[in-house]
């Protein structure tokens, strides 16, 4: 290895672009870059990755890197890793018949349920691809990592959860055999942050990287985003205040409850359990413009409750923290003062967040000892105070919020395991 201080790079392939983040041994960011993706197609991902690595390489030497990608984005490839058609993206839900087949066979607690699961997409692809050349079923991060290492038969425990991988037994379950495809298509599974190998020589030359650059197994974008916050101890929780309200907490035991849409990712010797409500920022944007929300925020009074009892939803139905598919949005009475209405919505969503963490606690997780916040709502200090008052635990500022930073931490972890 060279004598330069080590530099760790995380790559996040998202829905709109490829982001790169380089950190030092202390976790300090020393370079970032971003390349837009106009379309989602494997070789366009690769072009974006090459551009990001070139931009970072020109600024500093790269010691190790790790890649995260969108969960349940799946493609088939031949023995050399050449894609045999377009990928099916994470939100593609065409595999309804395949999902029904899985429903009849898979245990209720499996992450493979649903038309958008990796396994349902794999079955659809196998049904609609000439079988002769199919050698590998790959997630987005798997394929890109394989391009760098030449190994297209590897994945990680987080990406494989929705392909049916059993995180408790840490193996592919026997029930998958009943689906009737060649099990050799499924990857060998490693923990995220596991060193794989140095970059293959021809790729190092093509990208202008050192042949000693280590490639480390990655994860999904959501798990990388969690890691980026700095939450890593049992009881650390992360609330995502985006268009929907998503909760995750570090637990010593895994939680699975299909009724509430709760499942768990393995994180080394701990578990990351969570669920997502249909409430969230999308409700606010149904009633207010972004400019109006910004104008009203300074007028909020976190220490003075409105006493309004809402269940803010955009459409009918809720799954977590309550299972109520026919639940109607509850948004009455609506006060004449718009600021009061806005605060009532925020207070009610804080109540849903509290109920969510109580639901996770009832299934075996700890109640949060601290909550980190990501998403657009994290910027609203008044909402943060409302939530702290309701949850009764401190709100922590996330160390970082970009998934690429979380992947850089995985690169560092893998390097330190060498």
C-alpha positions as CSV (number, residue, x, y, z in Angstrom):
1,X,0.0,0.0,0.0
2,X,1.2,3.5,-0.6
3,X,2.2,5.9,2.2
4,X,-0.5,8.5,1.4
5,X,-3.2,9.0,4.1
6,X,-6.1,6.8,3.1
7,X,-9.1,8.2,1.3
8,X,-12.5,6.5,1.3
9,X,-15.1,7.0,-1.4
10,X,-18.8,6.3,-1.3
11,X,-20.9,6.2,-4.5
12,X,-24.7,6.6,-4.4
13,X,-26.6,5.7,-7.6
14,X,-29.9,7.5,-7.0
15,X,-33.0,8.1,-9.1
16,X,-31.8,11.3,-10.6
17,X,-28.0,11.0,-10.5
18,X,-24.8,9.5,-9.2
19,X,-23.2,11.2,-6.2
20,X,-19.6,10.7,-4.9
21,X,-18.3,11.5,-1.5
22,X,-14.6,11.2,-0.3
23,X,-13.7,11.2,3.4
24,X,-10.5,10.9,5.4
25,X,-9.8,8.4,8.2
26,X,-11.6,10.7,10.7
27,X,-14.8,10.8,8.6
28,X,-14.3,14.4,7.4
29,X,-15.5,15.1,3.9
30,X,-12.7,16.2,1.6
31,X,-14.4,16.1,-1.8
32,X,-17.9,15.7,-3.2
33,X,-19.3,15.5,-6.8
34,X,-22.5,14.8,-8.6
35,X,-23.5,13.7,-12.1
36,X,-27.1,13.8,-13.3
37,X,-28.8,10.8,-14.7
38,X,-31.3,11.6,-17.5
39,X,-32.4,7.9,-17.9
40,X,-32.0,4.7,-15.9
41,X,-30.1,2.1,-17.8
42,X,-27.1,0.0,-16.7
43,X,-24.5,1.4,-19.0
44,X,-25.7,5.0,-18.2
45,X,-25.2,4.2,-14.5
46,X,-21.7,3.0,-15.5
47,X,-21.0,6.2,-17.5
48,X,-22.1,8.3,-14.5
49,X,-19.9,6.2,-12.1
50,X,-16.9,6.6,-14.4
51,X,-17.4,10.4,-14.5
52,X,-17.8,10.7,-10.7
53,X,-14.7,8.6,-10.1
54,X,-12.7,10.6,-12.6
55,X,-13.7,13.9,-11.0
56,X,-12.7,12.5,-7.5
57,X,-9.5,10.9,-8.8
58,X,-8.3,14.1,-10.2
59,X,-8.5,15.7,-6.7
60,X,-7.1,12.9,-4.6
61,X,-5.9,9.2,-4.6
62,X,-8.7,6.7,-3.7
63,X,-7.8,4.0,-1.2
64,X,-11.2,2.1,-1.0
65,X,-14.7,2.6,-2.3
66,X,-18.2,1.2,-1.8
67,X,-21.4,1.6,-3.8
68,X,-25.0,1.9,-2.7
69,X,-28.0,1.7,-5.1
70,X,-31.7,1.9,-5.1
71,X,-33.3,-1.1,-3.3
72,X,-35.0,-3.7,-5.5
73,X,-33.6,-2.4,-8.8
74,X,-32.8,-5.7,-10.6
75,X,-31.2,-6.9,-13.9
76,X,-30.1,-10.2,-15.5
77,X,-26.5,-10.6,-16.9
78,X,-24.5,-13.3,-18.6
79,X,-21.3,-14.9,-17.3
80,X,-19.2,-11.9,-18.2
81,X,-21.7,-9.5,-16.5
82,X,-23.1,-8.1,-19.7
83,X,-26.8,-7.0,-19.1
84,X,-29.3,-9.1,-21.0
85,X,-31.8,-6.2,-21.1
86,X,-33.0,-3.2,-19.2
87,X,-33.1,-3.2,-15.4
88,X,-36.5,-3.2,-13.6
89,X,-36.4,-0.2,-11.4
90,X,-37.1,-0.1,-7.6
91,X,-40.7,1.2,-8.1
92,X,-41.6,-1.0,-11.1
93,X,-44.7,-3.0,-10.0
94,X,-45.5,-5.0,-13.2
95,X,-44.7,-8.4,-11.5
96,X,-48.2,-8.9,-10.0
97,X,-48.6,-12.5,-11.0
98,X,-45.1,-13.3,-9.8
99,X,-45.9,-11.6,-6.5
100,X,-49.0,-13.8,-6.1
101,X,-46.8,-16.9,-6.7
102,X,-44.4,-15.7,-4.0
103,X,-47.3,-15.0,-1.6
104,X,-48.4,-18.6,-1.8
105,X,-44.9,-20.0,-1.0
106,X,-42.9,-17.5,1.1
107,X,-43.2,-17.1,4.9
108,X,-45.3,-14.0,5.9
109,X,-42.2,-12.4,7.4
110,X,-40.1,-12.6,4.2
111,X,-39.0,-9.3,2.6
112,X,-39.7,-10.8,-0.8
113,X,-43.4,-10.0,-0.8
114,X,-45.0,-7.5,-3.2
115,X,-44.9,-6.8,-6.9
116,X,-41.9,-4.4,-6.5
117,X,-39.7,-6.9,-4.6
118,X,-36.5,-8.0,-6.1
119,X,-37.7,-11.6,-6.2
120,X,-40.9,-10.8,-8.0
121,X,-38.9,-8.8,-10.6
122,X,-36.4,-11.6,-11.0
123,X,-39.2,-14.1,-11.8
124,X,-40.7,-11.6,-14.3
125,X,-37.3,-11.1,-16.0
126,X,-36.7,-14.8,-16.2
127,X,-40.1,-15.3,-17.8
128,X,-39.4,-12.6,-20.4
129,X,-35.7,-13.2,-21.2
130,X,-34.1,-15.9,-23.3
131,X,-32.8,-18.3,-20.7
132,X,-29.7,-19.6,-22.5
133,X,-27.3,-16.8,-21.5
134,X,-28.7,-15.9,-18.0
135,X,-25.9,-16.4,-15.4
136,X,-26.5,-13.7,-12.7
137,X,-29.4,-11.9,-11.0
138,X,-28.0,-8.6,-9.9
139,X,-29.1,-5.5,-8.0
140,X,-27.9,-2.1,-9.2
141,X,-25.1,-1.9,-6.7
142,X,-24.0,-5.5,-7.3
143,X,-23.6,-4.9,-11.1
144,X,-21.6,-1.7,-10.7
145,X,-19.4,-3.4,-8.0
146,X,-18.9,-6.4,-10.3
147,X,-17.7,-4.1,-13.1
148,X,-14.9,-2.9,-10.8
149,X,-14.0,-6.4,-9.4
150,X,-14.9,-8.7,-12.2
151,X,-17.0,-10.7,-9.7
152,X,-20.7,-10.6,-10.6
153,X,-21.8,-13.3,-8.1
154,X,-21.7,-11.1,-5.0
155,X,-24.2,-9.0,-3.1
156,X,-24.9,-7.7,0.4
157,X,-27.4,-8.6,3.1
158,X,-29.4,-5.4,2.7
159,X,-30.0,-5.5,-1.0
160,X,-30.8,-9.2,-0.9
161,X,-33.5,-8.9,1.8
162,X,-36.3,-8.3,-0.8
163,X,-34.9,-11.1,-3.0
164,X,-35.9,-13.5,-0.2
165,X,-32.6,-13.8,1.6
166,X,-33.0,-14.9,5.3
167,X,-31.1,-12.4,7.5
168,X,-31.7,-14.5,10.6
169,X,-30.1,-17.7,9.2
170,X,-27.8,-15.7,6.9
171,X,-28.6,-17.9,3.9
172,X,-31.0,-18.4,1.0
173,X,-34.0,-20.2,2.3
174,X,-35.1,-23.6,0.9
175,X,-38.6,-22.3,0.0
176,X,-37.1,-20.4,-3.0
177,X,-36.4,-23.8,-4.7
178,X,-40.2,-24.2,-5.1
179,X,-40.2,-21.2,-7.5
180,X,-38.5,-23.4,-10.1
181,X,-35.5,-21.3,-11.3
182,X,-31.8,-22.1,-11.1
183,X,-30.6,-21.1,-7.6
184,X,-27.1,-20.6,-9.0
185,X,-28.4,-17.3,-10.4
186,X,-28.6,-15.9,-6.8
187,X,-25.5,-14.1,-5.5
188,X,-23.2,-15.1,-2.6
189,X,-24.2,-12.7,0.2
190,X,-21.8,-10.7,2.4
191,X,-22.4,-8.2,5.2
192,X,-22.2,-4.6,3.9
193,X,-18.7,-3.1,4.4
194,X,-16.9,-6.4,3.6
195,X,-13.7,-6.0,1.6
196,X,-14.1,-7.9,-1.7
197,X,-10.8,-7.4,-3.6
198,X,-8.7,-4.8,-5.2
199,X,-10.0,-3.3,-8.4
200,X,-9.2,-5.5,-11.5
201,X,-6.1,-4.3,-13.3
202,X,-7.8,-3.4,-16.6
203,X,-10.4,-1.3,-14.9
204,X,-7.9,0.5,-12.8
205,X,-6.1,1.4,-16.0
206,X,-9.2,2.5,-17.7
207,X,-10.3,4.7,-14.7
208,X,-6.9,6.0,-13.8
209,X,-7.1,4.5,-10.3
210,X,-4.4,2.7,-8.4
211,X,-4.4,-1.1,-8.9
212,X,-4.3,-1.2,-5.1
213,X,-7.7,0.4,-4.7
214,X,-10.0,-1.8,-2.6
215,X,-13.6,-2.4,-3.5
216,X,-15.9,-3.0,-0.5
217,X,-19.4,-4.4,-0.5
218,X,-22.2,-1.8,-0.4
219,X,-25.8,-1.6,0.6
220,X,-29.1,0.0,-0.3
221,X,-29.5,3.8,-0.6
222,X,-31.8,4.0,2.4
223,X,-29.4,2.0,4.7
224,X,-26.5,4.2,3.5
225,X,-28.6,7.2,4.3
226,X,-29.2,5.9,7.8
227,X,-25.5,5.2,8.3
228,X,-24.7,8.8,7.2
229,X,-26.5,10.3,10.1
230,X,-24.2,8.9,12.7
231,X,-26.9,6.7,14.3
232,X,-25.3,3.4,15.2
233,X,-26.0,2.6,18.9
234,X,-29.0,0.6,20.2
235,X,-31.8,3.1,20.7
236,X,-30.6,5.5,18.0
237,X,-33.5,6.3,15.7
238,X,-33.8,8.1,12.4
239,X,-37.0,9.8,11.3
240,X,-37.2,10.7,7.6
241,X,-39.6,13.7,7.2
242,X,-40.0,13.5,3.4
243,X,-43.2,13.1,1.4
244,X,-44.0,10.3,3.8
245,X,-43.0,9.7,7.4
246,X,-40.4,6.8,7.7
247,X,-39.0,5.5,11.0
248,X,-35.9,3.3,11.7
249,X,-34.3,2.3,14.9
250,X,-31.2,0.3,15.9
251,X,-32.4,-2.8,17.8
252,X,-30.7,-5.8,19.4
253,X,-33.5,-8.0,18.0
254,X,-35.1,-8.2,14.5
255,X,-38.7,-7.1,14.1
256,X,-41.1,-8.4,11.4
257,X,-44.8,-7.6,11.2
258,X,-46.3,-7.8,7.7
259,X,-49.5,-6.4,9.1
260,X,-47.8,-3.1,9.8
261,X,-45.2,-3.2,7.0
262,X,-42.4,-3.6,9.5
263,X,-39.3,-5.5,8.6
264,X,-35.6,-5.5,9.7
265,X,-32.3,-5.2,8.0
266,X,-29.3,-6.9,9.6
267,X,-26.5,-4.4,10.5
268,X,-23.6,-6.6,11.5
269,X,-24.4,-7.6,15.1
270,X,-27.5,-5.4,15.4
271,X,-30.7,-4.8,13.5
272,X,-32.3,-1.9,11.8
273,X,-36.1,-2.1,12.2
274,X,-38.6,0.3,10.9
275,X,-41.8,1.2,9.0
276,X,-43.3,4.0,7.0
277,X,-46.6,5.9,7.4
278,X,-48.6,7.3,4.6
279,X,-48.7,10.6,6.4
280,X,-45.9,13.1,5.9
281,X,-44.9,16.2,3.9
282,X,-47.1,15.4,0.9
283,X,-50.1,16.4,3.1
284,X,-48.6,19.8,3.8
285,X,-48.1,20.4,0.1
286,X,-51.7,19.5,-0.6
287,X,-52.8,22.5,1.4
288,X,-49.9,25.0,1.2
289,X,-47.2,26.1,-1.2
290,X,-43.6,25.9,-0.2
291,X,-43.5,29.7,0.0
292,X,-46.5,29.7,2.3
293,X,-44.9,27.1,4.6
294,X,-41.7,29.1,4.8
295,X,-43.6,32.3,5.6
296,X,-45.7,30.6,8.3
297,X,-42.9,28.7,10.0
298,X,-41.6,31.7,12.1
299,X,-45.1,32.1,13.5
300,X,-45.3,28.6,14.9
301,X,-45.5,28.3,18.7
302,X,-44.1,24.9,19.7
303,X,-44.7,25.4,23.4
304,X,-48.4,26.2,22.9
305,X,-50.4,23.2,21.7
306,X,-53.3,23.8,19.3
307,X,-55.1,20.8,20.8
308,X,-56.1,19.8,17.3
309,X,-56.4,16.0,16.7
310,X,-55.8,15.2,13.1
311,X,-54.7,12.1,11.1
312,X,-53.2,13.8,8.1
313,X,-53.3,11.7,4.9
314,X,-53.4,12.5,1.2
315,X,-55.6,9.5,0.4
316,X,-57.5,6.8,2.2
317,X,-55.5,4.1,4.0
318,X,-52.7,3.7,6.5
319,X,-50.4,0.8,7.3
320,X,-48.0,2.0,9.9
321,X,-48.2,2.7,12.8
322,X,-51.8,1.4,12.6
323,X,-53.1,-1.1,10.1
324,X,-56.2,0.6,8.7
325,X,-56.5,0.3,4.9
326,X,-59.8,2.2,4.9
327,X,-58.8,5.0,7.2
328,X,-60.1,8.3,6.0
329,X,-58.0,11.5,6.4
330,X,-59.0,13.3,9.5
331,X,-58.5,17.1,9.0
332,X,-61.4,18.7,10.8
333,X,-62.1,21.1,12.4
334,X,-60.1,23.4,10.3
335,X,-59.4,26.7,12.1
336,X,-59.7,30.0,10.2
337,X,-56.1,30.8,11.1
338,X,-53.8,29.1,8.6
339,X,-50.8,29.1,10.9
340,X,-52.9,27.3,13.6
341,X,-54.0,24.7,10.9
342,X,-50.3,24.2,9.8
343,X,-49.2,23.7,13.4
344,X,-52.0,21.3,14.0
345,X,-50.8,19.2,11.1
346,X,-47.3,19.2,12.4
347,X,-48.4,18.2,15.9
348,X,-50.5,15.4,14.6
349,X,-47.6,14.0,12.5
350,X,-45.5,14.2,15.6
351,X,-48.2,12.1,17.3
352,X,-48.0,9.5,14.5
353,X,-44.2,9.5,14.9
354,X,-44.6,8.8,18.6
355,X,-47.1,6.0,18.0
356,X,-44.8,4.6,15.4
357,X,-41.9,4.3,17.9
358,X,-44.3,2.9,20.5
359,X,-45.4,0.3,17.9
360,X,-41.8,-0.8,17.3
361,X,-41.2,-0.9,21.1
362,X,-44.2,-3.2,21.5
363,X,-42.6,-5.6,19.1
364,X,-39.3,-5.7,20.9
365,X,-37.3,-2.6,19.9
366,X,-36.1,-0.1,22.4
367,X,-37.9,3.3,22.7
368,X,-35.6,5.9,21.1
369,X,-32.9,7.3,23.3
370,X,-32.2,9.9,20.6
371,X,-33.7,10.7,17.2
372,X,-31.8,12.0,14.1
373,X,-33.8,13.6,11.4
374,X,-33.4,13.6,7.6
375,X,-35.6,14.9,4.8
376,X,-37.0,18.3,4.1
377,X,-38.7,18.6,7.4
378,X,-35.4,18.4,9.2
379,X,-34.8,22.0,8.5
380,X,-37.9,23.2,10.4
381,X,-36.7,24.1,14.0
382,X,-40.2,24.6,15.3
383,X,-41.3,21.2,14.1
384,X,-38.2,19.7,15.7
385,X,-39.2,21.2,19.0
386,X,-42.8,20.0,18.6
387,X,-41.5,16.5,18.0
388,X,-39.1,16.6,20.9
389,X,-41.9,17.7,23.2
390,X,-44.1,14.8,22.0
391,X,-41.5,12.1,21.9
392,X,-39.7,13.0,25.1
393,X,-36.2,12.3,23.8
394,X,-33.5,14.6,22.4
395,X,-33.4,15.4,18.7
396,X,-29.9,15.0,17.3
397,X,-28.5,16.8,14.3
398,X,-27.5,14.3,11.7
399,X,-23.8,14.2,11.0
400,X,-24.6,14.0,7.3
401,X,-27.7,13.1,5.3
402,X,-26.3,12.0,1.9
403,X,-26.3,8.3,1.2
404,X,-22.9,8.6,-0.5
405,X,-21.4,9.6,2.8
406,X,-22.8,6.4,4.4
407,X,-21.2,4.4,1.6
408,X,-17.9,6.1,2.2
409,X,-18.1,5.0,5.8
410,X,-18.6,1.4,4.5
411,X,-15.5,1.8,2.4
412,X,-13.6,2.9,5.5
413,X,-15.0,0.0,7.5
414,X,-14.0,-2.5,4.8
415,X,-10.5,-1.1,4.6
416,X,-10.0,-1.3,8.3
417,X,-11.0,-5.0,8.2
418,X,-8.1,-5.8,5.9
